[in-house]
Amino acid sequence: MNESERAAWLDAAFSDSERDAILAPSRLTATGHAECVLRLGRDGAMEWQGTQAALDEWQHAVIDAAAVANPFEAWSIMRTAACFRGMVDQSIAGADSQLPMPRPEQRALRRAAAAGISIELSEALRAGRIDDWLERPVGQLRVASRYLHELWLGRPDLHGLYPRVGDRVDSTINFLAWVAEHGVREIDIPDRFRPTDAMLAWRLPHAPPKRHGVRLVGLVDEVLGIGEAARNVARALRHAGIETDHYLDPASVEHDVNIICLNADELPTFMADVGDGFSADRHTIGVWFWETTAPPRKLAEATALVDEIWVASKFVRDALTPHVDGTPIHVMPLAVAEPRPGTYARSYFGLPDDAFIYGYMFDFNSTLERKNACGLVDAYVRAYPEARTDTALVIKSIQSSRHPHDRDRLMSQARDRPDIVMIDAELSIDERDALLAHFDCYVSLHRSEGFGLTIAESLLAGVPTIATGYSANIEFADADVCYLVDYEMVAVPGGLSPYPTGGLWAEPDLEHAAQLMLHVREHESEARAKGQVGRDRIRARCSLDSAASFMRSRLERLWKDYPLEPRKLELRTARDEHAEIEDPIAAVERYVHHGPSAGWLVGSRGIRRVLRRVSLRVARPHADRQKELEVDIARSLRSLQHQIDDLRRN
């Protein structure tokens, strides 16, 4: 917009008070907390409180964003405005000198805003719960609060002593102890933010397992693909009736199986963080995804840390098998939750009611190159060289703030096309399902998928689907249920983390993709029928029942091979007048027939497993004679006990 267009639009769109909120935020009452209230879209304005800085560039960005019909696109404009980071810094730096903020609070607010989570921040501020927001635990361990984590970030001199606070157990606990003993003397920390007794007493428990069950590791609270995989595994385990606790739950220490939903390149760091005792006396299973023909970095190191591997596709199994030194790999059904049509109309997302909508959803953390959203824009433009009002392409993304260069590259490619809509936001499950249901065709021009979750979800929603005819997705979405795009194999670009050089993946034929996009629109009945077949197939192959059945069968086989006393042991005190003394002969009998209650060989790996097999083979004849002797002793003791009981009764 130019200046005259902005002025005209303001006069037409807003009342005097709303114009003041945009053009003169310094007139609003400063809060000292840089309160920002987002009112984009239907309300059409943004108020930014708590600053006295000149906001000319900010004003223009606000107006341009508010003029956009799509509220999600408007927020993207605000986040990508060149002045955004600077305005956040100026706003938080202390506009109201009468209400100074401790530095960790300033850094936390600035970091949150600059990272693109200001919507969450603004909600906390609007409700007057900024202290609650700062008290929330962060990091992988969820022990240190956001305030204390920011305190650590602002002290580089402590990073060597306490590395990776929030993720590493020993560093986090030792840092909290330092704050409680020394930090409070150096820094004026409000009482509310000081380490609590619960924080200081927290330890990741290490103890021998006491019963069958699963200790689950995964990013279950994160809006990430690997987080969704962890949630799917948790749902299936519980559906199977298998006792499951998250590894940060103290009760999880009693379980004898670890299931770790972290990829191979992340596993060594995690295991170093939690310490050697985490996998002792346990069977450890890694749930891994992978997408290229070259193995992931640290694969050998990660493989040495697990007893077996679960993968969601034959594609991943075949990619990893040559590189895991014989470690068993099992293909597990992945439970895909069926999308539920929501009550959100197209207008809620700023989409036209009567347009044919192509859609795609992806996470920038999964790399723009692999997801190939730029290729999708190219294919759409080939299919529709000129912008149209009866057709739209919607690209829904998350985590773009962590990848600003890729975000800008994608937005730049679509900038001159009003019929290409970017929605970069974390939606609720209901919002996301509703948006998916509004798509007339789902298009994934990925270069590789370790499973293809959004493809499965689109088929479950009955949406006609176009996808690259390569990688794991063709195991459940072949040509019978999906329009497959031709491709050729190409080298993975160098320097593209986490993928090593030397791997291959697919380069989809964009001209063929454009032809299929036009075909689906011109043959909607055919496409809908194909989509219905796909829905039925996914319901059968990716159901919660099938995933639960696999996990129950696999774990029961494991527990049969490695028996463990299933009951939970309870510690009793000497003061308990009703405490029961266990029958010592019963204990001998249980030992003879079942062995110790927590065998040291459960979960043994590598050389320990080999030594165990060799030693058992050599010792078996002697062990059989020893077992006969032990049984005779136990029977004699029981007979003697019966004779004593008879004498007492007489």
Buried (B, 14 or more C-beta within 10 A) or exposed (E): EEEEEBEEBBEEBBEEEBBBBBBEBBEBEBBBBBBBBBBBBEEBBBBBBBBEBEBEBBBBBBBBBBBBBBBBBBBBBBBBBEBBEBBBBBBBEBBBEEEEBBEBBBBBBBBBBBEBEBEEBBEBBEEEEBBEBBBEBBBBBBBBBBBBBBBBBBBEEBBEEBEBBBBBBBBBBBBBBBBBEEBBEEBEBEEEBBBBEEBBEBEBBBEBBBBBBBBBBBBBEBEBBBBBBBBBBBBBBBBBEBBBBBBBEEEBBBBBBBBBBBBBBBBBBBBEBBBEBBBBBBBBBBBBBBBBBBBBBBBEBBBBBBBBBBBBBEBBBEBBBEBBEEBEBEBBBBBBBBBEEBEBEBEBBBBBEEBBBBBBBBBBBBBBBBBBBBBBBBBBBBBBEEEEEEBBBBBBBBBBBEBEEBBEEBBEBBEEBBBBBBBBBEBEEBBBBBBBBBBBBBBBBBBBBBBBBBBBBBBBBBBBBBBBBBBBBBBBBEEEBBBBBBBEEEBBEEEBEBBBEEBBBBBBBBBBBBBBBEBBBEEEEEBBEBBBEBBEBBBEBBBBEBBBBBBBEBBEEBBEEBEBBEEEEEEEEEEEEEEEEEEEEEEBBBEBEEEEBBBEBBBBBEEEEEEEEEEEEEEEEEEEEEEEEBEEEBEEBBEEBEEEEEEEEE
